[in-house]
Amino acid sequence: MRRMALFFSISAALFLPSMATGAPPSSFTFTFDETFPSFLSGVCGFPVFVHLDGTATATLFFDPSGSLIREIDTNAGFKVTFFAPSTGKSFTFPQAGAFVQDYTDGGAVGSPVIATLTGLRQGTGSTPPDAGRLVFNAVVIDTSPEGIPVVDFTSEVSASGHINNNLAAARCAALSP
């Protein structure tokens, strides 16, 4: 979960201009080309892996005193591939959108966050992808070496758009023999 929280926190579309007052924004770009085992292996009953490929940008915005108040993450051109070597099946989907985090207390560990995900988020390979807008209450659980807060979702505030009820089952169906 923590890995996905960091992934989401560095993977969404810069759409707000720089704050008129306050310190200039800081921007960090990350390139991914990683493959790792998926939790779906236990759900599907056969080995499943995930490959992340693309570039993500995290942009941090500050108030006039220099405290972090917002982060906007973008990930144009980012692709996620799920694959099952034992079945020879795979599917790839773009993950494109924005992940906006509004911070309190400068993004300090333990502080609350409102996190908003918009755009194309989750592909299944067998059903239409998740797309729309999700808003969560979250909390800062860590900070990256670059000073980017890592968040964990605590509760859903609202959801709109297309959302798959059982994402894991749809993914297993797409990868099954």
C-alpha positions in Angstrom: 0.0 0.0 0.0 2.8 2.4 0.9 4.5 1.7 -2.5 1.2 2.5 -4.3 0.7 5.6 -2.2 4.1 6.9 -3.2 3.4 5.9 -6.8 0.1 7.8 -6.8 1.6 10.7 -5.0 4.1 11.1 -7.8 1.8 10.1 -10.7 -0.9 12.6 -11.8 -1.6 16.4 -14.4 -0.3 19.8 -13.5 -3.2 22.0 -14.1 -3.0 24.9 -11.6 -0.8 27.9 -12.1 1.8 28.8 -9.5 0.5 30.5 -6.4 0.6 34.3 -6.9 2.2 34.6 -3.5 4.6 32.3 -1.7 7.8 30.5 -2.6 8.1 29.2 -6.1 6.9 25.7 -6.7 9.4 22.8 -6.6 9.1 20.1 -9.3 10.6 16.6 -9.3 10.5 14.1 -12.2 10.7 10.4 -11.7 11.2 7.7 -14.4 9.8 4.2 -13.8 10.7 1.0 -15.5 10.0 -1.5 -12.7 8.6 -5.0 -12.5 7.4 -6.5 -9.2 5.1 -9.3 -8.0 1.4 -8.4 -7.6 -0.8 -9.2 -4.7 -3.1 -10.6 -7.4 -1.0 -13.8 -7.3 -2.8 -14.8 -4.1 -6.2 -13.8 -5.5 -5.9 -15.3 -8.9 -4.1 -18.5 -7.8 -1.2 -18.1 -10.2 1.8 -15.8 -10.4 0.9 -12.2 -11.5 3.4 -9.4 -12.0 3.1 -5.6 -12.6 5.3 -3.5 -14.8 5.4 0.3 -14.4 6.8 2.3 -17.3 6.8 6.0 -17.8 7.6 9.4 -16.2 5.8 11.1 -13.4 6.2 14.6 -12.0 5.4 15.9 -8.5 5.1 19.7 -8.1 5.0 21.1 -4.6 3.3 24.5 -3.9 4.1 26.6 -0.8 2.4 29.5 1.1 4.2 32.8 1.7 5.8 31.5 4.8 7.3 28.5 2.9 4.9 25.8 4.2 3.8 23.1 1.8 0.1 23.6 1.0 -0.5 21.5 -2.2 1.1 18.9 -4.4 0.0 18.2 -7.9 1.3 15.0 -9.6 1.1 14.2 -13.3 2.0 11.2 -15.3 1.5 11.7 -19.0 2.5 8.7 -21.1 2.6 6.4 -18.0 1.7 2.7 -18.7 0.9 -0.1 -16.3 1.1 -3.8 -17.4 -0.2 -6.8 -15.5 1.1 -10.1 -16.8 0.9 -13.8 -15.9 3.8 -15.8 -17.3 2.1 -19.1 -16.6 -0.9 -18.2 -18.8 0.9 -16.1 -21.3 -1.6 -13.3 -20.9 -1.2 -9.7 -20.2 -2.9 -6.3 -20.5 -1.6 -2.8 -20.5 -3.4 0.5 -19.7 -2.5 4.1 -19.5 -2.6 5.8 -16.2 -3.2 9.4 -16.9 -4.7 12.1 -14.8 -4.0 14.3 -11.8 -3.4 13.5 -8.1 -3.9 16.6 -6.0 -3.1 16.6 -2.3 -4.1 19.6 -0.2 -1.9 19.6 3.0 -2.4 21.0 6.5 0.5 21.6 8.9 3.0 21.9 6.0 2.7 18.2 5.1 4.2 17.0 8.4 4.0 13.3 9.2 0.7 12.5 10.9 -1.1 15.5 9.5 -4.4 15.2 7.5 -4.6 15.5 3.8 -7.4 15.8 1.3 -6.4 13.7 -1.8 -8.2 14.0 -5.1 -7.6 11.6 -8.0 -9.0 12.5 -11.4 -8.7 10.9 -14.8 -7.9 7.3 -16.0 -6.8 5.4 -12.9 -7.2 1.6 -13.1 -7.4 -0.8 -16.1 -8.7 -4.3 -15.8 -8.1 -5.9 -19.2 -11.7 -7.3 -19.2 -14.0 -4.4 -18.3 -13.9 -0.7 -18.9 -11.2 1.1 -16.9 -11.8 3.1 -13.8 -12.1 6.8 -14.7 -13.6 9.8 -13.0 -13.0 11.5 -9.7 -12.2 10.1 -6.3 -11.7 12.2 -3.1 -10.2 10.7 0.0 -9.3 11.8 3.5 -5.6 10.8 3.9 -2.7 11.2 6.3 1.0 11.8 5.8 2.8 8.7 6.8 6.4 9.4 5.6 8.4 11.8 3.5 10.6 10.9 0.5 14.2 11.9 0.3 13.1 14.8 -2.0 10.8 16.1 0.8 7.6 14.8 -0.9 5.0 13.6 1.6 3.9 10.0 1.3 0.2 9.6 2.0 -2.1 6.8 3.0 -5.9 6.9 2.4 -8.0 6.7 5.5 -11.6 7.1 4.1 -13.4 7.9 0.9 -15.2 11.2 0.8 -16.8 11.0 -2.7 -16.6 9.1 -6.0 -18.0 9.8 -9.5 -17.4 8.3 -12.9 -16.9 4.6 -13.8 -15.5 2.5 -10.9 -15.2 -1.3 -11.0 -16.7 -3.0 -8.0 -14.3 -5.9 -8.1 -11.1 -4.8 -9.7 -9.2 -7.9 -8.6 -11.7 -10.3 -10.1 -11.8 -8.5 -13.4 -8.0 -8.5 -13.6 -7.8 -12.2 -12.8 -10.4 -12.9 -15.5 -8.3 -11.1 -18.0 -5.2 -13.1 -17.1 -6.8 -16.5 -16.6 -6.0 -19.4 -19.0 
